[in-house]
């Protein structure tokens, strides 16, 4: 058994939405290190996107765009189709959050979060379906990886109503998309990050060491943790994983003891 080849992405083409920073950048860097021929990253802020691509090297290509609506999704799919004959890996990472009190939560905030976090992954996958099928024809299992969140699995204390609902929805949508696309040779999965330092997760970014004390493994996530999980799902190693959500959180969801138990036992 050639273990190195199991985790290799040699020669593959990937697209990562929200790839200029945070989780998306971590995954892009990992894919490049694993051998991807090209990693396309997309985001709304062209300058920031171009700077990230330049830092990651010539095999990282910036494709600025806004996938918050169908027109932007179609434009991105058309641009990628003009550059590539196939797509091996799609990472639906772009996401937004919105917090406001229950009695004043705005409709605009609700709609924006649900559109970007739930609608966009579905329709971008739909529009890139022909390129994904072409990737399957080249001999690899196609991969669609939706970036969900532990907030779709376990309540957090903040009033981010549509964010938590959207991530739970995307976890279930991952299963439904997997059920449809598996017969085409496309494996759909999701990654549910826990505490990783990013602009969206300001608490982890600002107080990583302090936040780490609340995580069973004793620290917040590092770039390598996210990159490794994504490489696993994207590579031959993850070909038999379909419809699953891989939780990458140091035990926050599945190994945390209730506060009252910790208080009573001192664990």
Backbone torsions as a table, in degrees:
resi	resn	phi	psi	omega
1	UNK	NA	126.4	179.4
2	UNK	-94.2	92.3	-175.1
3	UNK	-64.2	-37.9	-179.4
4	UNK	-59.2	-40.9	-179.2
5	UNK	-69.5	-27.7	178.4
6	UNK	-60.4	-34.6	-175.8
7	UNK	-105.2	9.7	180.0
8	UNK	-83.4	142.4	173.0
9	UNK	-114.4	25.5	-176.4
10	UNK	-52.0	124.8	173.8
11	UNK	80.8	-1.6	-174.9
12	UNK	-87.4	157.7	-179.1
13	UNK	-113.1	129.7	-177.0
14	UNK	-128.8	152.3	171.8
15	UNK	-127.3	130.5	179.9
16	UNK	-124.8	117.9	175.7
17	UNK	-81.8	150.6	-175.1
18	UNK	60.6	40.0	-170.7
19	UNK	-91.5	3.3	-175.0
20	UNK	-81.8	-19.9	-176.0
21	UNK	-157.3	174.8	173.4
22	UNK	59.1	-140.7	-177.6
23	UNK	-57.0	-41.7	-178.9
24	UNK	-61.5	-43.0	178.5
25	UNK	-66.1	-41.4	177.7
26	UNK	-56.0	-45.1	-179.1
27	UNK	-68.5	-41.8	179.3
28	UNK	-59.0	-45.4	180.0
29	UNK	-63.2	-39.7	178.1
30	UNK	-65.5	-42.8	179.2
31	UNK	-61.9	-41.6	178.9
32	UNK	-64.6	-41.9	178.7
33	UNK	-65.2	-28.1	-179.6
34	UNK	-84.8	-1.8	171.5
35	UNK	109.7	7.3	179.1
36	UNK	-54.1	137.9	177.6
37	UNK	-67.5	-42.3	177.3
38	UNK	-148.0	138.6	173.3
39	UNK	-122.0	112.2	176.0
40	UNK	-88.4	132.9	175.7
41	UNK	-120.0	142.8	-179.3
42	UNK	-134.2	148.4	177.6
43	UNK	-168.9	170.6	-177.1
44	UNK	-76.0	-36.7	-173.9
45	UNK	-87.0	102.0	-172.4
46	UNK	-61.8	-41.3	-177.6
47	UNK	-64.1	-46.2	179.3
48	UNK	-64.6	-39.2	179.9
49	UNK	-64.4	-46.6	-179.7
50	UNK	-63.4	-37.7	178.8
51	UNK	-64.4	-41.3	178.6
52	UNK	-64.7	-44.8	179.4
53	UNK	-60.5	-40.8	179.3
54	UNK	-64.5	-39.0	179.8
55	UNK	-68.6	-34.2	-176.5
56	UNK	-84.9	-13.8	173.8
57	UNK	110.5	173.5	-170.4
58	UNK	-66.9	-20.6	177.7
59	UNK	-81.7	-2.2	175.4
60	UNK	-103.4	125.4	-172.9
61	UNK	-120.6	128.4	179.8
62	UNK	-86.4	130.5	174.3
63	UNK	-127.5	87.8	-178.4
64	UNK	-62.6	144.7	177.8
65	UNK	174.4	163.6	179.5
66	UNK	-118.0	112.8	-178.0
67	UNK	-99.7	26.7	178.8
68	UNK	-75.6	-12.2	175.7
69	UNK	-141.3	172.5	-173.9
70	UNK	-65.8	-35.0	179.1
71	UNK	-61.9	-43.3	178.0
72	UNK	-66.4	-37.4	177.7
73	UNK	-63.8	-45.5	179.8
74	UNK	-65.1	-37.1	179.0
75	UNK	-65.1	-41.9	179.0
76	UNK	-65.6	-43.4	179.6
77	UNK	-62.6	-39.6	179.1
78	UNK	-65.9	-41.3	179.9
79	UNK	-64.4	-43.5	179.4
80	UNK	-67.3	-39.0	179.6
81	UNK	-64.5	-29.1	177.6
82	UNK	-73.2	-20.3	-176.7
83	UNK	-102.1	-29.3	-172.7
84	UNK	-130.1	147.7	175.8
85	UNK	-90.6	-13.8	-179.5
86	UNK	-152.0	162.7	173.2
87	UNK	-135.3	125.6	-178.0
88	UNK	-93.7	-33.0	-173.9
89	UNK	-139.5	126.8	173.3
90	UNK	-118.4	124.0	176.4
91	UNK	-112.0	110.3	177.7
92	UNK	-86.9	87.3	-173.8
93	UNK	-105.8	-26.2	-175.3
94	UNK	-56.2	133.8	-179.9
95	UNK	-158.3	158.4	176.9
96	UNK	-134.0	159.7	176.6
97	UNK	-130.4	158.2	179.1
98	UNK	-152.0	125.6	178.3
99	UNK	-118.7	138.0	177.3
100	UNK	-164.5	155.4	178.8
101	UNK	-59.3	149.7	-177.5
102	UNK	-53.5	-44.8	-173.0
103	UNK	-79.8	-2.1	178.0
104	UNK	-135.0	15.7	-177.8
105	UNK	-63.4	127.6	-173.7
106	UNK	-83.5	146.8	177.0
107	UNK	-61.4	-37.2	-178.9
108	UNK	-60.8	-41.2	178.5
109	UNK	-66.3	-42.3	178.1
110	UNK	-59.4	-49.9	-175.9
111	UNK	-65.0	-40.6	-179.3
112	UNK	-62.1	-45.6	-178.5
113	UNK	-64.8	-45.7	-178.2
114	UNK	-68.0	-35.6	179.2
115	UNK	-64.8	-49.3	-176.4
116	UNK	-72.9	-42.0	-170.7
117	UNK	-84.4	-24.2	-177.0
118	UNK	-118.7	-50.9	-176.3
119	UNK	-68.1	-43.8	-175.9
120	UNK	-62.6	-44.5	177.8
121	UNK	-59.0	-38.0	179.4
122	UNK	-66.3	-51.8	-174.0
123	UNK	-74.1	-30.1	175.4
124	UNK	-66.9	-42.1	175.8
125	UNK	-61.0	-41.4	178.5
126	UNK	-60.3	-47.2	-176.6
127	UNK	-70.9	-25.0	178.9
128	UNK	-96.5	4.9	-179.3
129	UNK	-53.1	-46.3	178.7
130	UNK	-60.3	-40.4	178.3
131	UNK	-67.0	-37.9	177.9
132	UNK	-65.2	-40.8	177.2
133	UNK	-63.5	-37.3	177.1
134	UNK	-64.4	-34.6	175.8
135	UNK	-65.9	-40.3	176.9
136	UNK	-61.4	-40.6	-179.1
137	UNK	-63.4	-21.6	179.6
138	UNK	-80.8	-5.8	173.5
139	UNK	115.6	1.3	179.5
140	UNK	-111.7	152.3	166.6
141	UNK	-68.2	127.4	177.3
142	UNK	-71.2	149.4	-177.5
143	UNK	-127.8	129.1	169.0
144	UNK	-120.8	120.0	-178.4
145	UNK	-118.2	113.1	177.2
146	UNK	-91.2	130.6	178.0
147	UNK	-90.4	109.6	-178.8
148	UNK	-99.7	-131.0	-179.9
149	UNK	-175.3	154.2	171.2
150	UNK	-62.5	-20.3	178.4
151	UNK	-70.7	-11.6	172.0
152	UNK	-90.2	-3.3	-178.6
153	UNK	-116.7	-25.4	-174.6
154	UNK	-147.3	137.3	-177.9
155	UNK	-64.5	142.9	168.9
156	UNK	-109.1	167.8	-173.8
157	UNK	-81.6	-3.5	-173.8
158	UNK	-93.7	154.3	-178.5
159	UNK	-87.0	63.6	177.8
160	UNK	-107.2	63.5	-169.4
161	UNK	-55.8	-54.4	-178.1
162	UNK	-69.8	-28.9	179.0
163	UNK	-63.5	-49.5	-179.1
164	UNK	-64.5	-40.8	178.4
165	UNK	-65.4	-39.5	-177.7
166	UNK	-66.3	-37.3	-178.8
167	UNK	-72.8	-35.7	173.4
168	UNK	-64.5	-40.6	178.3
169	UNK	-63.3	-41.3	-178.0
170	UNK	-68.4	-33.0	175.4
171	UNK	-61.6	-43.9	179.6
172	UNK	-73.4	-36.9	176.7
173	UNK	-61.5	-35.3	176.3
174	UNK	-56.7	-44.6	179.0
175	UNK	-63.4	-41.8	-177.1
176	UNK	-69.8	-40.7	176.7
177	UNK	-64.5	-38.9	178.9
178	UNK	-62.0	-40.4	-179.4
179	UNK	-62.6	-33.6	179.8
180	UNK	-81.6	-39.4	-169.0
181	UNK	-93.7	-13.8	-178.3
182	UNK	-59.0	-38.6	-179.0
183	UNK	-69.1	-15.2	175.1
184	UNK	-89.9	0.4	-177.5
185	UNK	84.0	20.6	179.6
186	UNK	-115.8	120.4	179.5
187	UNK	-96.5	120.4	178.4
188	UNK	-103.7	127.5	179.1
189	UNK	-138.2	177.4	172.6
190	UNK	-138.7	152.9	173.0
191	UNK	-112.3	128.1	178.9
192	UNK	-110.9	94.6	179.8
193	UNK	-71.1	149.4	170.7
194	UNK	-98.7	-126.4	-176.8
195	UNK	-82.5	103.2	172.4
196	UNK	-125.4	140.5	-179.9
197	UNK	-67.7	121.5	178.1
198	UNK	-161.1	171.6	178.0
199	UNK	-65.7	-34.4	179.9
200	UNK	-70.7	-40.7	178.8
201	UNK	-98.0	75.8	-175.2
202	UNK	-66.2	-30.8	-179.2
203	UNK	-63.0	-44.1	179.6
204	UNK	-69.0	-36.5	-179.3
205	UNK	-68.9	-38.0	-174.9
206	UNK	-85.0	-29.8	-174.3
207	UNK	-140.2	53.6	-175.4
208	UNK	-57.1	-46.0	-177.3
209	UNK	-65.3	-42.3	179.6
210	UNK	-65.6	-43.5	-179.9
211	UNK	-65.3	-32.8	-178.9
212	UNK	-60.0	-26.6	-179.9
213	UNK	-66.9	-19.3	-179.3
214	UNK	-92.5	-0.8	-177.5
215	UNK	-104.6	132.5	-175.6
216	UNK	-52.1	-38.2	-177.9
217	UNK	-77.2	-12.6	172.0
218	UNK	96.8	9.1	179.3
219	UNK	-160.4	164.1	172.2
220	UNK	-79.7	169.8	-178.6
221	UNK	-70.2	148.7	175.8
222	UNK	-110.1	162.4	-177.1
223	UNK	-53.2	-41.8	-177.1
224	UNK	-64.6	-30.6	179.2
225	UNK	-63.5	-44.9	-179.2
226	UNK	-72.2	-42.8	179.7
227	UNK	-60.5	-43.6	-177.3
228	UNK	-63.6	-43.0	179.7
229	UNK	-63.8	-41.7	179.9
230	UNK	-67.4	-40.7	177.4
231	UNK	-61.0	-42.2	178.3
232	UNK	-56.7	-50.8	-177.9
233	UNK	-68.7	-33.8	-176.1
234	UNK	-78.6	-23.2	-172.9
235	UNK	-92.6	179.4	175.5
236	UNK	-57.2	-30.2	-179.6
237	UNK	-57.8	-30.4	-177.1
238	UNK	-103.1	13.6	-175.1
239	UNK	-61.4	-27.1	-175.4
240	UNK	-98.0	10.6	177.4
241	UNK	-101.9	113.6	-172.7
242	UNK	-134.1	125.7	176.4
243	UNK	77.7	1.2	-174.6
244	UNK	-87.7	151.2	170.4
245	UNK	-107.8	118.0	178.3
246	UNK	-92.9	113.4	-177.8
247	UNK	-88.4	121.8	-176.2
248	UNK	-118.5	86.4	-168.3
249	UNK	-145.8	11.5	179.5
250	UNK	65.8	17.4	177.7
251	UNK	98.4	4.8	-176.0
252	UNK	-56.1	-44.1	-177.1
253	UNK	-81.7	-48.9	-168.2
254	UNK	-101.3	-8.0	-177.3
255	UNK	-129.3	15.5	178.1
256	UNK	-89.7	133.1	176.0
257	UNK	-86.2	146.6	176.4
258	UNK	-58.3	145.8	-177.1
259	UNK	-56.8	-38.8	-178.4
260	UNK	-68.0	-30.6	177.4
261	UNK	-70.6	-43.6	178.6
262	UNK	-60.9	-42.7	-179.3
263	UNK	-63.5	-37.2	-175.9
264	UNK	-77.2	-34.0	-174.0
265	UNK	-102.6	-18.5	-177.6
266	UNK	77.2	11.1	-178.8
267	UNK	-73.0	NA	NA
